[in-house]
Amino acid sequence: SFVNAFLKTFVDRLLYDSGNISRETCDWWLSVIRPLGLVAGILCYIPIQKFSYRRLYSALFAVNAVLCLYMLFFASYQSSTQIMAFLVIYPTITMAVSTSCFHLAQSDMVLEMKRLHASEGRMDEPSLAAMHMGMNTLFCKPAESILPIVAAEMISNLNIDSEENDPYVQSALYKILIIPPLIFSILEWLSWRRYNLTPQKTKHMREELKGLPSRKGQPVNQGLHVS
C-alpha cells in the first residue's frame, strides 16, 4: 500500500524527469501494474496448492528484501531501467501474494481459535471469524496509514512541486522508495518464521474438532470450511 500510494510520484520524478522514459511509456506503465498484480494473484494459487501459502509468504518477504538490497547497493536514482523493473516487480508480487493468501491465513487462524474454544467448552462465544476480522481492521488498517503519512510529510519538505529536476529530490525519493520496504520486508520475514499453522497441523486440528461435540450435540466444525 505504501508504494501504491506514491506510485505516480515515483514514476514521474524518478523515471519521467530523468529524461530516459517518455510520458506515454510512464502512463502505460502505471496503467498495467495493478491489472498485472491481479493476474499474478490468480496464478499464485498454483504454487499455493503445491507449496502452501505459508512458504509463499516467506518467499515473498525474502524476495522483497533481496530486491530492495540490490536496489540500495547496486542501483541509484539515475538507474531508470532498474527503477522501472522494481516498480513493476515489487507491487505486483506483493499484491498477488497478499490477495491470494490473506484469506487462507485468516481462515486457518480462525480454525485454531475455534479449536481452542471448543477444547475449553466455550460454545457461546460470538462469531470468531467476525472477531478476528474486526481485530485485524482495528489494528492493521490504521497501521497501514502510518508509513504513507510519514512519507508524505517527508516528501512535502522536498519541494517536489518544483519543475526543476533537482538531484537531491530524486535521491531522497529513491531512498524513500527503497528503505521502508526493505525494513518492513525483513521484519515481516522474521515475524512470519514464528507462524506454525502448516497444512499438517490444520488437518490435525480439523480432525480433532470432529471429536469435540458442540453445545447442541453437533460437530463443532460443521459448516467450517478452511483450506
TORDRENPA-958728 format. One record per residue (C-alpha): residue in one letter; residue number from 1; y, x, z. Coordinates in pm, whole numbers, plus 50000, padded with zeros to 5 digits. Each point is the difference from the previous one (the first is absolute). Last residue first. Layout:
# TORDRENPA-958728
(A,NUM,(Y,X,Z))
...
//
This chain:
# TORDRENPA-958728
(S,227,(47526,49197,50344))
(V,226,(50088,49707,50217))
(H,225,(49908,49634,49990))
(L,224,(50016,49815,50328))
(G,223,(49899,49636,49951))
(Q,222,(49730,50023,50262))
(N,221,(50039,50335,50175))
(V,220,(49993,49844,50346))
(P,219,(49664,49841,49934))
(Q,218,(50023,49635,50106))
(G,217,(49907,49883,50349))
(K,216,(50333,49829,50060))
(R,215,(50136,50279,50223))
(S,214,(49874,50257,49750))
(P,213,(49658,50157,49999))
(L,212,(49973,50382,49986))
(G,211,(49691,50107,49806))
(K,210,(50164,49969,49659))
(L,209,(50296,50201,50125))
(E,208,(49779,50308,50035))
(E,207,(49907,49982,49633))
(R,206,(50368,49984,49906))
(M,205,(50070,50295,50231))
(H,204,(49718,50206,49845))
(K,203,(50138,49939,49652))
(T,202,(50345,50102,50124))
(K,201,(49855,50325,50134))
(Q,200,(49810,50084,49680))
(P,199,(50302,49922,49783))
(T,198,(50209,50241,50214))
(L,197,(50252,49876,50253))
(N,196,(50078,50339,50153))
(Y,195,(50374,50050,49958))
(R,194,(50087,50317,50193))
(R,193,(50039,50202,49678))
(W,192,(50263,49745,49897))
(S,191,(50244,50143,50256))
(L,190,(49990,50351,49854))
(W,189,(50025,49878,49640))
(E,188,(50285,49765,50088))
(L,187,(50192,50278,50176))
(I,186,(49951,50234,49703))
(S,185,(50109,49731,49753))
(F,184,(50296,49917,50224))
(I,183,(50137,50354,49995))
(L,182,(49947,50049,49628))
(P,181,(50144,49658,49910))
(P,180,(50314,50087,50204))
(I,179,(50034,50351,49842))
(I,178,(49974,49926,49628))
(L,177,(50260,49743,49891))
(I,176,(50251,50088,50272))
(K,175,(49967,50365,49896))
(Y,174,(50068,49910,49638))
(L,173,(50297,49788,50101))
(A,172,(50149,50299,50183))
(S,171,(49947,50229,49700))
(Q,170,(50153,49746,49764))
(V,169,(50303,49954,50224))
(Y,168,(50048,50377,50034))
(P,167,(49959,50047,49624))
(D,166,(50295,49760,49939))
(N,165,(49989,49820,49664))
(E,164,(50346,49843,50028))
(E,163,(50009,49625,49953))
(S,162,(50045,49952,50374))
(D,161,(49813,49707,50145))
(I,160,(49768,50236,50189))
(N,159,(50275,50120,50231))
(L,158,(49724,50159,50211))
(N,157,(50082,49817,50324))
(S,156,(49863,49670,49868))
(I,155,(49672,50176,49923))
(M,154,(49950,50093,50366))
(E,153,(50071,49646,50115))
(A,152,(49767,49860,49736))
(A,151,(49730,50244,50113))
(V,150,(50029,49882,50359))
(I,149,(49985,49635,49891))
(P,148,(49710,50069,49763))
(L,147,(49813,50177,50284))
(I,146,(50047,49719,50253))
(S,145,(49918,49711,49768))
(E,144,(49622,50046,49997))
(A,143,(50007,50003,50381))
(P,142,(50137,49644,49996))
(K,141,(49694,49890,49799))
(C,140,(49750,50194,50208))
(F,139,(50083,49868,50347))
(L,138,(50031,49621,49985))
(T,137,(49820,49960,49668))
(N,136,(49694,50191,50120))
(M,135,(50004,49811,50329))
(G,134,(50007,49671,49809))
(M,133,(49722,50114,49769))
(H,132,(49780,50075,50298))
(M,131,(50085,49678,50183))
(A,130,(49939,49791,49688))
(A,129,(49667,50170,49937))
(L,128,(49901,49957,50364))
(S,127,(50067,49626,49992))
(P,126,(50073,49897,50357))
(E,125,(49752,50091,50277))
(D,124,(49771,49730,50138))
(M,123,(49672,50183,49939))
(R,122,(50044,50290,50240))
(G,121,(49637,50058,50096))
(E,120,(50047,50375,50039))
(S,119,(49763,50081,49712))
(A,118,(50180,49738,49790))
(H,117,(50340,50155,50070))
(L,116,(49877,50345,49898))
(R,115,(49827,49868,49687))
(K,114,(50314,49811,49900))
(M,113,(50217,50309,50053))
(E,112,(49767,50211,49784))
(L,111,(49997,49732,49730))
(V,110,(50380,49984,50009))
(M,109,(50011,50376,49944))
(D,108,(49754,49962,49712))
(S,107,(50217,49729,49843))
(Q,106,(50313,50214,50032))
(A,105,(49835,50299,49832))
(L,104,(49889,49784,49708))
(H,103,(50343,49835,49976))
(F,102,(50170,50341,49972))
(C,101,(49760,50155,49750))
(S,100,(50106,49857,49662))
(T,99,(50376,49975,50054))
(S,98,(50025,50328,50194))
(V,97,(49783,50196,49756))
(A,96,(50186,49891,49688))
(M,95,(50348,50021,50151))
(T,94,(49943,50355,50120))
(I,93,(49834,50103,49674))
(T,92,(50288,49869,49791))
(P,91,(50288,50103,50226))
(Y,90,(49881,50365,50014))
(I,89,(49881,50040,49639))
(V,88,(50302,49862,49813))
(L,87,(50289,50152,50192))
(F,86,(49799,50321,50036))
(A,85,(49948,50031,49624))
(M,84,(50372,49949,49936))
(I,83,(50086,50256,50266))
(Q,82,(49758,50252,49848))
(T,81,(50150,49954,49653))
(S,80,(50359,50014,50124))
(S,79,(49963,50322,50198))
(Q,78,(50369,50055,50075))
(Y,77,(49978,49845,50347))
(S,76,(49737,50262,50079))
(A,75,(49631,50071,49950))
(F,74,(49731,50230,50139))
(F,73,(50059,49988,50376))
(L,72,(50115,49645,50074))
(M,71,(49846,49831,49698))
(Y,70,(49665,50159,50072))
(L,69,(50022,49905,50366))
(C,68,(50083,49641,49901))
(L,67,(49693,49977,49775))
(V,66,(49778,50155,50267))
(A,65,(50122,49745,50257))
(N,64,(49960,49710,49758))
(V,63,(49648,50114,49910))
(A,62,(49901,50024,50367))
(F,61,(50143,49658,50086))
(L,60,(49828,49839,49701))
(A,59,(49666,50171,50064))
(S,58,(49996,49874,50358))
(Y,57,(50083,49647,49880))
(L,56,(49720,50018,49743))
(R,55,(49756,50122,50262))
(R,54,(50065,49697,50217))
(Y,53,(50009,49766,49698))
(S,52,(49630,50061,49938))
(F,51,(49839,50264,49770))
(K,50,(49831,49803,49720))
(Q,49,(50149,49654,50033))
(I,48,(50338,50144,50093))
(P,47,(49973,50242,49705))
(I,46,(49972,49702,49760))
(Y,45,(50239,49776,50195))
(C,44,(50278,50247,49924))
(L,43,(50007,49882,49637))
(I,42,(50181,49683,50106))
(G,41,(50258,50203,50193))
(A,40,(50045,50231,49699))
(V,39,(50105,49696,49796))
(L,38,(50249,49899,50271))
(G,37,(50137,50355,50027))
(L,36,(50049,50019,49624))
(P,35,(50185,49670,50009))
(R,34,(50235,50155,50262))
(I,33,(50063,50326,49811))
(V,32,(50042,49850,49653))
(S,31,(50360,49874,50015))
(L,30,(50148,50305,50171))
(W,29,(49856,50236,49741))
(W,28,(50127,49782,49718))
(D,27,(50348,50012,50149))
(C,26,(49982,50378,50045))
(T,25,(49882,50048,49642))
(E,24,(50285,49784,49869))
(R,23,(50258,50194,50202))
(S,22,(49878,50328,49853))
(I,21,(49832,50275,50202))
(N,20,(50103,50368,49993))
(G,19,(50366,49951,50088))
(S,18,(49937,50060,50371))
(D,17,(50200,49685,50073))
(Y,16,(49718,49787,49857))
(L,15,(49723,50158,50203))
(L,14,(50113,50087,50351))
(R,13,(50299,49768,50037))
(D,12,(49892,49698,49798))
(V,11,(49629,50017,50082))
(F,10,(50055,50066,50370))
(T,9,(50254,49719,50028))
(K,8,(49773,49764,49806))
(L,7,(49711,50073,50238))
(F,6,(50202,49961,50317))
(A,5,(49819,49707,50162))
(N,4,(49678,50076,49810))
(V,3,(49985,50348,50153))
(F,2,(50028,49861,50353))
(S,1,(49768,49703,49936))
//
